[in-house]
Amino acid sequence: MDIDFKEYQLRCELRGHEDDVRGICVCGSEAIATSSRDRTVRLWSLDSHRKFVSSKILLGHTSFVGPLAWIPPNSEFPLGGVVSGGMDTQVFVWDLKTGEKVHTLKGHQLQVTGIALDEGDVVSSSVDCTLRRWRNGEAVETWEAHKAPVQAVIKLPSGEFVTGSSDTTLKLWRGKTCIHTFEGHSDTVRGLSVMSGLGILSASHDGSLRLWAVSGEVLMEMVGHTAIVYSVDSHASGLIVSGSEDRFAKVWKDGVCVQSIEHPGCVWDTKFMENGDIVTACSDGVVRIWTVDQNNVAEQLELDLYTSELSQYKSSRKRVGGLKLEELPGLEALKIPGTTDGQTKVVREGDNGVAYGWNMGEQKWDKIGEVVDGPEESNPQIFDGIQYDHVFDVDIGDGMPIRKLPYNRSDNPYDVADKWLLKENLPLSFREQIVQFILQNTGQNNVTFDASFRDPYTGSHAYVPGQPSYLSDNSAKPTFKHIPKKGMLVFDAAQFDGILKKITEFNITLQSDQEKQNLSLTELNVSRLGAIVKILKDTSHYHSSKFADSDIDLLLNLVRSWPISMIFPVIDIIRIIVLHPDGSILLHKHFEAENDILVEVIKKVTVNPTIPANLLTSIRAVTNLFRNSCFYNWLQKHRSEILDAFSSCSSSPNKNLQLSYSTLLLNYAVLLIESKDQEGQSQVLSAALELAEDENVEVDSKFRALVAVGSLMLEGLVRKIALDFDVLNIAKAAKGSKDAKIAEVGSDIELLTKQS
C-alpha cells in the first residue's frame, strides 16, 4: 500500500537533564517543558535565532518527575504555567513567569501518573488507584477510579475524562460516574491521547496501540513495537506517534507504521508540536525534536554524530555470556588450557562472541557456535509464533545452516538443551556445553538448576554408567541470593554511659533555669534511671529481669514534658526497652491507650525544623518494635502515618538516618507480606523504589531497599505494580554496581521481572 509520507529527520537535541527524560509538555508554539528522573522540570524556549534553549529549571520534587500539563497564559499566569506530578506523590503548579511554585497539592498516597486540566481545575491520577480534583490549591473531589493503579488520565473535548489502568482497561468518566469500560488490551494501559474527530488512542504494555470510538468500539489496532509502549500522541494531519521500551518512536498513518525512529535508549514520551514536528524523551537524558521541514533539519555533522552515537550504543549493549562484547577476551584466551572436560569459554572474534568447549581427551578447544545476534535483555523474541526471552542464532560450523535456540529465563537450561539437541539430531554428549552456552549468554551462571536428564518426549531418565538413579522429578526453580527477606532487623547497640551522661547534662541545664526548674529530675529519679540502664546492660538476664510500671511512667513523662531538644537520650533508652521482654509488655499497654504516647512522640519529632538526633532515635525505636509480635497490630494500624512522618529520612545527607529508614521499610515489607496487605505493600514498594534509585543513598541503605523491593515482588501482591514502576531499569542499574551485594540483589530482581 502506497502512503504519501515524508520521513522525519533530526532537527535538534536538547541537552541539560542529568537522567532519563520522562515527560513532555508542548507549551504553545514557542516552548516545550520536559520532566526527568533527575527531579527537575525544564522549560525550553525559542531564542532570537529560532533555536530551542533551556530557559528555566523548576526545582522542588524530591523524586523523579513524570506527567506534565500546560496552562495557557491567563490573568493568573501571564506567561502561562505548568503542572507537574512525581514519584514523590505530589503535584506542583508552577508560574512560568517567575519559575516558582504557586501551589503544592498533597493527598495522593503513591506516585502521580497523569495530569489533565479542566478549566481552572487540575485532575490527577495515581498508582493509589484514585483520581483527585484540585481547585485553588485544595482537593475538592477524590474517588477510586480503578481497582488497580491508574496510569493515565485525559480530558475529551466533550468534557468527559478517560483513564487507563494496570487492570488493562480504559474507563470513560462523566463527573465521578463511570459510563463505559473499554476492554481489549491484555496488559497495563500506560498512555492515552485524544484523536481529534475520531476517538481515543491508548498505548499498552502488551506492545500494541488502539484507537477507540467513544462508544467503546475498537476502530484500529496498531502492532509493531516489540516491547512496552509507554506513550502515544496524534496530530491534526492524522499522524500518530508512539514511544516504547524497544528504543523506537514509531510514526503511524492510517494504521500502518510509516517510520521507526531509533533512539539510544528507551523512549518514555512522544508529543507532536503544532507544526507537526515530533518531540521525544529518551532514557539517555536527551530531548530530541524531529522534523519533515528540510529548512529545519540539523546540519550533516550533527546527523552523522547521531548515527555514530546509535552505533556505539548498540555495540556497548551487545552482550555475550552476560558480559559486554567489548569486555570479552580475544582469541589469545584459547592458548590457556581448560581445567575440566566440557568447560566453556566465550571469546571475541570481530563483532561476535564465539563459544568454545574444552576437549579434555584431545587437549584442545572445540568450537561450539557463534552468537550471531545476542538480543537485548529487555526485548522479547518471537520464534515459531511463540515469544521467548532469548532466541540465539547458533552457527554449528562445517557449512551447516544457522540454527535457532529459543530460551526463557524461567526454563531449566538442561531441559532446553536436551530437547534442542534431540530436535537438531546432535549428539547428547554436547549437553553440558550447550547448557554452559545458555547460562553464559543469559548471565545465569550463579543460578542453580536440576541437572538430571529426562527425555523431553517420553519423560524417562537417561542411564549413565556409574551414576546413581535420580529419584526426584521436581522441576527446578531459580534460586535467589538475597530474597526473600525473613525475620526482622533491629538496632540493639547502645552507649548507655553516654546516654546517662547526656541526660545528666540536660538535667543540670534545667536546674539552672528558673523557669524550667520544675521539669528537672529529683535525685531519686536520677537514681532510678541508673537502675533502668543497669537492667538493660545485663542482657544475659533479660529472660528474668523485670521493670516496675513506675519506670516506664518516668521515661514517658520525660518524653512528654522535657523540651524537644532534650528528649533524644530518653527515646534512646525506650529504643532498647522495646527489645526487653518485660519492658516491651509494659510499653505496649501505653501504645494501646487512648492517648498513644508513641504517635504523639512521632508527630513531635518530625515537625520542621527537625532535630536529627530526635529523628534517629525515634525511627530506630519504631524499627525495634518489629522484634515483638505484640506490636504488629499497632504497626499496621499506623503504617501510613509512620512512613509519611519519616519519609524525609530518605533524602537526608545523614547516612545513619538513611539506613534506619531503609531498615524500617524492610521490616514493614516482611510484616505486610505476612499479613497480605496489598495497600500497605504498595506504599512500602513505592518508598523503597524511591530510595533504591537515589544515587546519593549509601550502599547499605540501597541494599536494604532493594531487598525490600525483591521480597515484595517475590512473595507479596505487588509484582505487577513494581513492573509498572519501571523496576526493571532500577534492577539493571543495581546490577551494574561496583558493590557486589548491590549487583547480586539487582540480578535477583531482574530475574524476577522475567518470570511469568
Secondary structure, 3 states (H helix, E strand, C coil): CCCCCCCCEEEEEEECCCCCEEEEEEECCCEEEEEECCCEEEEEEECCCCCEEEEEEEECCCCCEEEEEEECCCCCCCCCEEEEEECCCCEEEEECCCCEEEEEECCCCCCEEEEEEECCEEEEEECCCEEEEEECCEEEEEEECCCCCEEEEEECCCCCEEEEECCCCEEEEECCEEEEEECCCCCCEEEEEEECCCEEEEEECCCEEEEECCCCCEEEEEECCCCCEEEEEECCCCCEEEEECCCEEEEEECCEEEEEEECCCCEEEEEECCCCCEEEEECCCEEEEEECCCCCCCCHHHHHHHHHHHHHHHHHHCEECCEEHHHCCCHHHHHCCCCCCCCEEEEEECCEEEEEEEECCCCEEEEEEEECCCCCCCCCEEECCEEECEEEEECCCCCCCCEEEEECCCCCHHHHHHHHHHHCCCCHHHHHHHHHHHHHHHCCCCCCCCCCCCCCCCCCCCCCCCCCCCCCCCCCCCCCCCCCCCCCCCCCCCCHHHHHHHHHHHHHHHHCCCCCHHHCCCHHHHHHHHHHHHHHHCHHHCCCCCCCHHHHHHHHHHHHHCCHHHCHHHHHHHHHHCCCHHHHHHHHHHHCCCCCHHHHHHHHHCCCCCCHHHHHHHHHHHHHHHHCHHHHHHHHHCHHHHHHHCHHHHHCCCHHHHHHHHHHHHHHHHHHHHHCCHHHHHHHHHHHHHHHCCCCCCHHHHHHHHHHHHHHHHHCCCHHHHHHCCHHHHHHHHHCCCCHHHHHHHHHHHHHHHCC
